């Protein structure tokens, strides 16, 4: 690889030299190593924010270039051109075409895959024509060299008019050179790559005058994209409409001509700068691997094996750290309660700390799931998953990549919803996020097992098929069916915001970069804890207050009643305490809510006691079992058999068993469909960046739960 | 890049190619999707090679400009070949 000589830097062009902070935008094709370079430049010094109106995260990071110069680097979504094809890509044009934007960069770093230079240079030549100061990070030179591609960097640099830094971002090679150039080079390329047709000049002239622009290509971009540029006022959009109408501006045809002209120019340029020494290898390593990994039998077997491994990991392995967190939180609470007392201490322990525990307990699952997903993405395997599943999933309005969120949803909807981020298409992603919580998650298991134990006899068919197990499996299948059918419904209802394409680069297999995997895990955990966490703690506290306080002196009365009963019935100290807790919960605000909603839930077979449990388990489904234990004064020992025996002995007004099969199945069906999980709602809001989606989900799932539970109750009774 | 529909009637599209078969792009039929395909390097006059099909027959991968591009069959149908 020849070493490039730096182009001479004119003193006048050193805009940022000496400045404290420079703004740098990182842009490039998908799979061009942009994320690796971003991670190399910023390390863990990253923060995730929002771009208004889109779901894509805004990742910014800081890099100390020299002791006096710090760079703020913004990582833009991967794109093939400056003509956005998806909503997420519009972020790029909004940022680059508006010099008044606070993120408007002083310098643009374009990453390009050296082994695939022709297509990668298209985006570069567009940026160059905007005359923004730019650097070309010529990435993956190692891969290019292996494939026999020799690039004359000095020549390329001369032809492109900007510094070209050969690098291997995965290994960090070339990063130091890039940093040096980032502090120096700021002159923009001078000669345009694309000659704008002369007949457009009058139009561009008037656009330039109106918007005070100096660059012809930027004016042309205004003409092509004015309808989607957020910073243009309505008045300006109307003016552009009129101007373009007058000259008969044909956006599609002009774009096509431009792209062809650019490729022609790039071909000429690469003819001199790139030599391919080895002939095209018959079969690349990736192609051979694909013959197994996308094979019609082995491909699916391997994929389901991987899914099984992921499922096993978040279902079983994550339970150890989760139990540790649970234990730690409980221990901390006991420690505080033993040493301090008073209502504030209760608020702290049972409200705040328990709420925080409810957030932290998700961390192991999120970390493990994203470790897997990051590896699948990094290696290029995720593209094969989409490739194999696209045809089936598309029928249901889903995407090949929806398989991962749906399967992960069986363990927990929270990390599953976060993993839908890998789906590029907006509509596919929204549908996936919407239906994922219908998959039966692990928090439903305690509810299912207690209720199944209550009403389904432990019978065996054919010696091995356990009836209880069959019912449990039926519930899981029902959840899956509900998810698929809801997706189909949404496919019809939801209007696509963009055309859905499958046209994309099929990346070659690569070894994962562990640093990237680590950063992904940290980023996802932080996003959940800090963004969804706020909502979860707030609602946990509200629910705790509702269950722990009652109007007036209700609580004292409840305690006295319980004590009187205890004396009369000769209860032990522990039984007395359980009785007090039970009476207090009944007279709390939650109890009042339970009684108030009783008329509404009576058609489902529920009484006010179940009403209380529905309310308290709104934060998390598994709380249902705990609340039932408290109401029926079972105490804290949540043993399935004790709870089962206690619930079995519960009688209705006529003296018949209260928990009939009809009631129990109605409850199971209710919990199967209902959105009884604040954490999921909070993460859906975080991922969709709006309250509309979680609200719609809450209404839809609760409505579905109500109707299905009603039907179930009526059928069985 | 667009011609009248009648001219394309006998033209073969990438959809109908067999695995390993090569051809040269003549034209792109869907103007909007065409822009996306052009950006990905499917320029008229460029050679394409059918590389593989997904296990269920759709999508497919083709080799163009020395890299692998994946696309659905109804997208491949809009890429017509020179005879």
Interface residues (C-beta under 8 A of the other chain):
Chain A: X80 X81 X83 X85 X116 X118 X119 X122 X252 X253 X255 X256 X259 X260 X263 X280 X286 X287 X290 X291 X294 X295 X296 X299 X300 X383 X387 X388 X390 X391 X392 X499 X501 X502 X503 X504 X505 X506 X508
Chain B: X1 X31 X32 X33 X34 X35 X36 X37 X38 X39 X40 X41 X43 X44 X51 X52 X54 X55 X56 X57 X58 X59 X61 X65 X66 X67 X68 X69 X70 X71 X72 X75
